[in-house]
């Protein structure tokens, strides 16, 4: 071998104040007490760099990294400081940057300004001995396809400036802003490489050869090839794994150079795209395969592909056993980004993330000594699974439940499922579909939503509900939004769901007392609103029933602390309806009726359950009458002050033998303030899938606030430019009718057949106003139980907000939610499409019930 293939590493380590968890700028005070050959300064005062001696084996590299970390920890502990090896310190903010003194660093800050001030980042550099610089330059170009995998394995910087960036390695995004970062392109030999550096220096863009911040570069001061793309890794073994893979990639490239093999590099734009993709998704998304042309692979598959490709070199170097073991460990526990996000999800506290990173940095070479031992070996782990993480390890909130359900054998599962089915039959829980009762499919594995997540949803959905309520009042009233030029009248007048009769209702009456919102989680655990349900959202009573079923059938399942009781929603419903009826009619003790289509109604179970629980009169439309300007119960003559409308048609369409014009007469009473209609006619305007696109704008206009919850990117095919884009991408998008419900006519492009895609294109082109397109959101998954054990299914969440006005305290998220579960192989969760449901365990804070 002409290459030396020795190993060395430089680790940049954040200094963390032990009391505050924030960055500490004590490096200049601490470094004089440390050996200069092993520890050095960096651009920022909050970082110390360690430099290992040259070693030949991965075991020796592990040992010297551990020794350097231990030595540094001991030296800085008296100053109240510890270390964190991560691409970004979780609690770092722009204001934390303090420049290390020195003319070179001062010049850099003067020249690069904000680019220097944001360098609160730490990386891992790996050196492999390559004594021939011509060979080193050629190898540096040939190892490029392996770099995205190495970056994904190292990713440890999801948090920046106090928030989740959505990236696994945001450090690499910041780093790539340097003008000399990335690939140095194609050069023939060391002389051409040096000439290129001289030109860069002569341009004035960089000051010296040390600023050649390329992904891989020949060292300017040592006979090595240096890998620079990786985040600092809290767990030492992750650094050792990366070093082993990089050395094997160097050896493989060396052999191709020696053999004179033809080399066809990827294009520079494709290489940049592959690196960005690795920074974005880490080990939870996709990576490009090793071929010259794109092959999108699950990250785990791409990692295994690289290891397999490098096996001959790993065996030659004596590293195969170590690397094959380490890669399985890393894939099992995930990279640091995965663990940081898991720590944050528990309470939404960055302090927890800091503690997790410090614990991994200062723990054993394989991580903190307290690794969870529970695994679900047969579980098919998916990226974005809420309950089970890498290596089939249950996430903390699911760990006790995993142990519980892992103890079920097939016989136990069958018995419990039989008891479940008997319970739902006994309590007549189901949906009416095509005139028959469809059984209520219920999975027995509950889904947990943390107190932190629920508080975030309460704020975001409350904001969304207030903006929608303000819009409905405005659209059917003064239309200030049109006068101010924020929306064109044609966007809502005459749109699907528009009801001219709604313009007659009192301007200050609450129009949407109950709103439902369908939410999904993305691959990083963030919530997005998928649909708004304002006309007549259903599901509350099913959420209550699920809890009662669990209490009866699985009473021994371990409950979390501060589990909220969904039964309180009936009191919330009653109080909301009464408050809104009182505000309209002035009646201090209003009588409220739930108006239903009766046993033929799809949610007849819910109508009965809510009316009984909230003390509402359960009436059909034919049970109503108008006498002396008041709406009354035709059977008793009792005056009704509020009508909770759960009918499948507009109130104006109500007819009765004793009153053929019943609907029109009820509207007359409502217009005069004699009865409150909840939910009001015309609310279906907001259920229009095309109107969904405008809700963020409504929040900005009516509340002057930034939307707290994201929507799914949606395209209106009624607009020519967006229609052309949708028609071109039907096979990549979800397309659905603007008035669709229950999953009707939803086409998920990536899973559709070619004829289905072609037919949808024809339908959109023929009636563009009827459709919208949405980007595909990979719904998160959650375990379900069957005789074969636990298996993942896609899930969404329907949450309910009760509205009594438009102020900040007038929208309340109920302590109940309906988790809907898709059938195997599907992302459609609606019950009419074979979907089921599961109990949603919402946890509160101390003192809540």
N, C-alpha and C positions, 0 to 999 in steps of 0.2 A: 504494500500500500504506500503510495506516495504521500497521502495525507497522514498527519500525525494522529488525528482522531482522539486527541485528549479532550477533556471536559473542564469547563469552568462556568461560573455563573455570577451575575451581579443581581442583587435584589435591592430594589428601592422600597423602603419601609416608612410608612407614616408613623409619626410620633403622636400618640394619643394621651391626652390628659386623663389620669385615672379617675378624677372626681367628676369632670364634666362630660367625658366622652368625646370632646371636641379635639381638633388638631392643636398640637402644642408647638410653638415656634422656638423651642429650646435647643435646636441642633447646634448652633454656634457655641453654646455654653457647654454642651456635652461632648462634642467631638474632640476637644483638646485632651480629654481624659481617656481617649480610645486610641488604639494602635492605628497609625495612618496607613499601614499596608493592608489593613482589612476593613477599615471604615472610612467613608468619605462624605463630603458635602454634596448637596444637589442644588438646583436652581432655587428651590424654596427652603425656607428655614424649618419647615415642618417635616423634613425628610432626611433620613440618613441612608446611605447606600453601603451595602456590604459587598465585599469582593472575596470570592473563594480562591484558594490556591488551585493550581492545575492538578487535576486528578485523572485517573484512567478508567475507573469503574463507576457505575451508578450507585453502588453501595457507598463508595467513598464520597461521592457528591452529596448523597443524603446526609452522611455523617458531618461533613464540613458545614453544610447549610444549617443543620440543627445546632452545631457548636457555635456558629456565628450568631444565630438568633439568641441562644442562651447567654452568650457573653454580652451581647448588647442589652438584653433585658436586665441582667444583673447590674450593669453599669449605670443604667438610667433609672432604675427603680427608686433610688433615694430622692430623685428629683420629682417623683410623683407622676412618672410617664411610663407608658408601655408602647408596644409596637403592634402595627396592623399591616399585614401584607395583602393589599387589595388595590385594584386599579384606581379606585376613588375611595376616600374615606366617607362612610355613609352620611356623616353629619357635616361634611365640608360645605362651606359657602364661599362665594367670591371674596367676602371681606376677610377670610382667613389667610389669604395669600400675603406672605411677607418675603421679600427678595433677600437671598443670601448676599452679603456684602462682597464686593469684588468688581474690578473693572470690566471683566468679560460679561458677567451677569448684568451689570448696569448697562452696558452697551446693548445687550440683547433686549432689555426692557425698553430702552429708548427707541430701538428700531422696530420692535414687534408689538409694542404696546399691549393691547388687550390679550393678544395671543400668549404672551408671557404670564400675564396676571391670572389666566385661567388654568395654569399648569399645576393644579393641585392633584397630580396624578402620579401613580407609581407603576413601574413595569418590571418585568423579569427579562433579563438578557442572558442568553445561553451562548457560550463560546465553544466551538469545536476546532481543534487544532488542524490547520491546513497550511503547511509551511510554504507552499508554492503559491504566490499571489495570482499568477495567471490562472492556475487551477481554481483558486478560491473565487475569482470573478466568474468563471464559467459555472461553477457549482451554485453560486448564489442565485443565478438566473434559473437554473434547472430545478431547484427545490420549491419554486413558487407554488405549484399545485398543492403542496402539503400545508402551506401556511394557514389557510382558513380553518382547517381542523385544529391546528395547534392553538390558534386564537380562541376558538370555541371552547376547547378544553380549559383554557386559562381564564375565561371570562369571569370577572369579579367586580364589575363596576356598573351596576344598574342604577345606583342612586347618585344624584348630582344636584348640588344647590338645594338640598332639602326635599327632592321629589324623585319619584321613579321615572326615569327617562324613557322607558319602553325599550331600551337597548340592554343587551347582556354585557357588552363591553363599550360603555360610553367613553372610557379612556381612549380607546383606539380612534373614536370619532374625533375627539379633541386633538389627538396626536397627529392625525392625518392633515390637520390644518397647516402644519409646518410646510414651507415651500419645498423642502428637501426630503419630505417623507414619501413613503410608498416604494414603488419599484424604480430602479435606475435605468430600466429599459435594456436594450440589447447592446452590449459592447463586446469586443473580441478578446481583449486581454487587459492586464493590469495597467499597461501604458495608456490605453484608451480610457480606462476608468479614471486614472489619475488626471488625464487631460480634461475629462469632463468635470472633475472636481475643481480643477484650476479655473475652468471657465465660470463655474458657479461662483467661486470666490471673487473672480474678477468682475462679475456682474454686480457685486455688492449685495446680493440677496442673502448670501450666507457669509459669515465672517472667517471661518476656518474649517479644516477638514473634520473636526469633531462634530460639526453641525450637519454631517451627512447622515440624516436620520432615516436611512432606507430600511425597508423591512428586513433585509439581510444584507450585510456589508462585510467586506474584508476589514478587519480592524486596522486602525491607523497607527497603532503602537504595539501590536502583538501579532504573532503568526497564527491568527485564528480567523474563523468565519463567525460572525456574530448575528444571532437571531434577536430581533428587536420588536416583534409584533405583539408579544404576549403581555397581558396584565400580570401584575404581581399576584401570586397564588397563596392564599392563606395556608393551605395544607402543603407541607413539604413534598409529599409524594406526588402531588400534581406537577410540581416543578421537575421532579426527577423523571416522571413519565414524559413530559414535554422534551426534556433533554435527551432521553433515550430515543424518542421518535425523530428528533431533529438530527441527531448523530447518524441514525440509520439512513435518513433521507440524504444526508451529505455523502455517505458511503455509496449509496445507490447512484447518485448523480456522478460521483467520481468514476464509478465503473463505466457509466455510459460515455463519459468523456474519454476515458482510456481506450474504450472499444471503438471510438470514432463513430458512435451511433448517431443517426440523424435525429435532430432535435427540432421539434415543432412547438414553440411556446404558444400559450394562450395569448389572445390579444390583450393589450393593456386595459381597455375598458372592461373586458370580461373578468380579468384578475381583480380590478377594483370592485366590481360588482360582487365577486365571490367573497372578498374581504368584508365588504359592507354587510353582506348577508350573514356572515359569521358573527359580526359585531351585533347585529340586530337580534338574532335568535339564539346564539350560543348552542347549547345542547338540546334546546326544546323545539327548535324550528327545523328548517331544511338547510343543507349544505350542498355545494356542487361536488359531483364526483371528480375523479382524478383525470378524466379524459380531456381531450382538447376542446370538445364541445360540451355545452351544458347538459348535465344529467342531474336533476334535482332528486336528492335522497334525504330521507330522515337523517337527522344528525348522527344518531347512534349507528346507522348503517354506514354513513360516510366515515366515521371513526374506525369501524371494524374493517372497512375496505382499505384504509390507509395502513392499518396494522398488518393486514394480510399481505398487502403489496410489499411491505418492508420486511416480511418475515425472513427471507434469506439473509438480509443484511443484519438483522437483529440476532439471528443465530450465529452468524459469522463473528459478530462482536461480543457474543456471550451474553446478550441482553434479552433474549427472547423470553425466558422464564420470568424475569422481573417485569418487563413491559407488559406481557400478556396478563399477568396478575394485576398490575397497577391499573391497566385500562378497564378491567372488569370492576375494580373497586371504584374508580372514578365514575363510570357509567351508572353504577349502583347508587352512589350517594349524590350524583349530580355535581355540577361545577359550583363555584362559590356563589354565583348569581342565583342559582336555584335555591341554595340554602338561605341566602339573604332575604329573598322574597318570601320564603316560608316563615322566617323569623318575623318579618314585618307584618305578615297577614294575621298573626295572632292578636296584636293589639294596636297596630298602626303606629308603633313607636320606633323611631330610628335608633333610640338607645338600645333596643333589643337587637337591632342589626349590628351595631357597633360591638356589643357584647359577644355576638356570635362570631364575628370576624376575628376579634381578639382571641377568643377561645380556640378557634381553629389555628390561628397563627402561633399561639404559645403552647398548643397541645402536643400530642405525640406526632410523629411524622405522618401518620395516616389520619390525623385530625384529632379533635377533642376526644378524650378517653371515654366519653359517655355517648357513643354512637348508639342509636336505637337498634335493638336486636329483633324486633318484630318484623317479619316479612310475609308477603303473600306470594309464594313462589309461582303459583299457576296463574296469577292475575295478569291480564294483558294490558300492561301499562301504556297509556297514551299520553302524548304531550298535552298539557292542559287538564290533566285529571285533577279534580279538586281534592280528592281524598288519599290518593296513592301516588307517591313520587318515584323518582328514579330508583332502580333496583328493587321495585315492588315494596318499598318501605312506606308504610302508612304515614301520612302527614300527622303532626301532633294532635290536631282536633279529632282525627279519626282513629287514633291508635287503640283506644280502649274498645271501640266498636269493632275494629279489625280483629282483635283478640277474641271478642265475643262471637262474631259470626264465623271466624275460622274454626271455632269449636263445633259448628253444626255439621253433622254428616247428612247424607242424602235423605235418610229417613226422617231426621228432625226437620229438615227443610220442607219436605212434602207434608208432614203433619202440620207445621205452622202455616203453610200456604193454604191447606185445607181449612184450617180454623179461620184464616183471613177471609176466604171466600164465603164461608158460612156466616161470618159476621156481616159482610156487606149485603148478603141476601136478606138476613134477618132485619137489618136496618134500612133496607130498600135504597141503598146508595147506588146511584147509576145515572146515566144520561139517556134521554129519550132521543133515539135516532130512527128516522123513517117510521115512526109510529110504534117502535118497540123499544124496550128498555135494554140498553147496552151495559153489561157489567162494568163496574168501576175497577179498572186494573190498578192494583196497588203493590208497589215493591216494599219489602219490609226493612230495607236498609235506609235509615233516615239520613237526610242531608243537613249539615250544620253550617249556619251562618254566624260568624262571630259578632260580638257586640260592636267592634270597630267597623266592620263592613256594614252592619245594619244602620249605624249612625251616619255613615257616608251616604247610604241609600236614602235615609230619611231626609237628609239635606237636599240631595239632588232631585228626588222625586217630588218633594214638597215644592221646590222651586219650579219644576216643570208643571206641576198641577196649578200653581198660582198663575203662571203665564197663560196656560190654556184657558183657565176660567176668565181671565181678563180679556183674552182674545174673543171668546164666545160672546161676552157682553158687548164688546166693541163691534164685532162683525154684525151682530143683530141689532146694534144700537147706533151710536153716533159715527162710527167708522173713522175714528181719529187716525188710525194707522194708514188709511188711504189719503186723508187730508195731508198727513205729514210726508207722504211719498214713500213710506216704508213698505207698502204692499199695494199691488194693483187690485182693484175691486174684482176684476175678472178672475183672479186667483181663487176666490171663494164663493162669490155670488153665482149660483147655478152649478157649483161643483157637486160631486157626488156627496150626498149627505146633507146638502143645503135644504132647509125647510123655511119657506117664506113666513109661515105661521109663527115661527119663533121670534120674529121681529115685534110681535105684539106683547111679549112678556115684559114685566117690569124690569127696568134697566139695571136695578141694583139687586135683583133676585139671583141667588146662587143657581147656576144652570147645571153644574156637574157636581152633585153632592158626593158621588162615588166615582172614582177613576181607577182603572186598572192599567198596569204597565207590565209589558213583557220584557224581560231582561235576559241577556246572555253574558257570559264571561269570555274574554279572549284568552289567548294562550298564556298571558302573564297574570291572569287572575283579575284583571280590571273589568268592571261592569259596563255594559252598554245597553241603552234602551233600544229594543228591536221594534216594538209597536206600542201605540197608545190606544187604549180602549176606554172610550168615554160615553158611548151611547148606553150600553148596558153590560158592564163587565161582570163576568161570573167567576166563581171559583172559591169564594170565601167559605161557604159552608162545607165544601169538600176538604179544604184545609183543616177545618175543625174536626171533620169526621176522620181524617187520617190520624190525628192525634189520639182520638178516642179508640180507634182501631189498634194503634200501637200499644196503648195502655192496656188493652184487653188481651191482645194476641202475643205481644212481645214485652210484657211488663218487666222482664229481667234485663233488658238491654240497658247498658250503663248510660245514665243521663248526665249531661254536663251541668256544672253549677250555673245558677241564675237562668235556667231555661224558662223562657217566657210562655205564658199560657195563651193560646189562641182564642179561648172562649171570650176574652174581653172584647173581641171585635163586635159582638152583638150589642154590647152597651154603647160602643163607639158609633155604630150605625144608628141606634135609636136616638142618641143624643144629637147626632148630626142632623138627622131628618127633623127632629123637633125644633132644633135651633133655627133651621132654615125656614120651617113653616111659621114659626113665631115671628121671624123677621119680616115675612111677607104679609101675614094675616093679622098680626098683633095679638093672636090668641096665646095666652100664657101656658095653657095645658092642651096643646094641639093633639088631635086624633089623626093618626097616620095609617094609611092602607097601602099594602103592597099589592099592586095590580099585576095579575099574571094571566097567561093564556090557559092556565089550568093543567090538568094531567098530560096534555099534549105538548106542553112546553119542554124544550130540551133540558132545562135546568129545574124541572119541577121539584126535585129533591131539595134543591137549594132554596127555592121560593118558600116551601113549607117550613124548612128549618129556620130560616132567617125571620120569617113572620112570627113563628112561635117563640124564638129566643129573644127577639127585640120587642115583643108585645105589639106587633102590627096586625091590623086586620088583613086577612088574606082574601082578596076579592078578584073575581073575573070582571072583565069590562062590562058584561051584562048586568053585574050587580050594582053598577053605579047609576046615578040619576042626578039631574040638576033641578033644584026646587028653590024658588025665592032667591035666586042669585047665588046659591051655595051648592057645592057638590055634596051629595049624601049617599049613604049606603041605602040602596033602593029597598032592601029587605026590612030595614029597621027605621029608616028616616034619620039616622044619626048623621050629624054634619061631619064631613071630613076636611081637615085643614091641610093635609099633605098627601100626595099620591107618589109612591115610589114605583115608577113605571118599569116593569120587567116584562114588557110585551114585545113581540117580534114585529110590530108595525107601528106607524106613527099614531100618536094619540088622536089625531084628527080623523083617523079611519075607524074609530070605535063606533060600533052600532049596537042597538038593543031594540027588542020588540017594542018596548015602551018609549023608546027615544031613538028614532032612526038617525037623527042628527046629533047624537050624544057627544061625539068628539068635538064638534064645532062649539057646542054649548059649554063643554068643560074648558075649552080654550078661552071662551068669553069670560068665564069666572076667573081663570088664571090671569088674564090680561087686566082684570079689574082688581087684582090683589086678593081675591077671595079664597084661593087655594094655591099651594106651592107644588110645582111639578118637578119631581126628581126621579130620574134624570130627565131634563127638559127635551122637548122636541128640537131637532136641529143639531143636537150634540154630535150626531154621526158625521158632521162636517169634519171633525178632528180625527175620526177613525179612518178617513180617506188616506190611503198610503202615500198619495202625492202631497197631502198637507203635512205629513210627518216631516218632510224635508225642511219645512219652514219653522219648526218648533224652536230650534236654537236662535233663530232671528226674533221670534216672539219673546224669548227670554231677554234678549238684549234690548228690544224695543220697550216692553212693558215694565221690566224690572231694572234695566240698566245694570245687569250682572252678567258675568261670564258663566255659561252653562257648566254646571258641576258634573253632569254625566254626559258622556259622548253618545251620539247616535251612530247608526251604521251608515256608511256612505251610500246614498240613494240617488238614483237618476230618474228624472221624470221624462218619459218618452213623449209626452205632449210637447216638449221643447225640442226643436229640430236637432240642434247640436248634440244634445244628450241622447236623443233617439238613435242617431246614427252610431254613436258609440255603443249603445246597448245592442243594436242589431248586429254589430260587428263582434260582440262579446257574449252573446246569449249562452254559449257553451261554457263561459267562465263565471257567469253571474247567477243570482237567484232572481227570477222574474215572477211577479205576482200581480193579480188584478187589484186595482185601487180600492175596490169594495169587497175584497175577499175576506173570508173569515173561516176559522176551523181548518186552515191548511188547504182550502179549496183552490185548485188550479195553480198551486205553487210548483214551479219547476226549478230544481237545483241543477244548474247547468253542468257542473263537472260529473254528475252521476247520471245525466240524461242520455238517451240514445240519440243517434244522429237524426232519425226521423222526428223525434220529439223536439229537438232543437230547431229543425227546419220548420215544423208546424208552429212553434212559438214565434219564430221570426215572421211568419206570414200573419199570425194573429196581431202582433204588435204593429206591423206595417199597415194592416187594414183598419185597426182602431187604436191609434196611439194614445188617445186620452184614457184608455181603460187600464193602462199598465204602468208599472214602475220596475226598475231593475235595482238590485242591491248587491254590494260586494258580499261574497261568501264569508260568513263568520264561522270559524270552526268552534261550534258549541263545546263548552267544557263537558267533561264526562264525570260520572260518579258510579260507584259500584252498585250493582243490583245482585240479588241472591236468587239462585235456582238450585235444582238438585245437583248440578255439576260444580257448585260453589259460586264465588263472587266473579262477576264479569262486568265490564264497563258499558254504560249506555250514555248517549248524549242527553243533556238536560237543559231546560231553561227555567225561568222563575217568573211567576206572576205575583206582583205585589199590589197593594190596595191603599189608596190615599183618600181620606175623608175630608171634605172641604166645607167650611162654614163661612168663608169670605175670601178676601184677596190679600190680607196682611200676612206677615211672616209667621204669625202664630195660628193661622186659620187653616193650615193644611197639615193633616196628621197621618203618618204612615202607621197602618194597623200592625199589631204584633202577630200577624199571620201571613203566610205566603203559600202559594201552591207551586210546588216543584213538579214539572211535567217531564216525563221520561219518554224518549223516542224508542221505537222498536229496534231490534238488532239490525245494524247496517243502515239505519236511517237517521236523518237529522230533523225529521218532522215529528213534533211532539204531540200534536193535537190528538185527542181521544178518538175523533172520528176517522183518524188515519192509523189507528192501532196503537196509539201512545197510551201510556199509563201515568202514574203519579207516585209520589212518595212524601212522607212526612218531612216538614222543614223545621228543624230545630234552631230557633233563633235564640241566641244567648244575649242577656242583658248585662248591665253593670251591677255592682253590689247594691243590693236594696231593691232591685227591680224584680217583679214577678211576672 
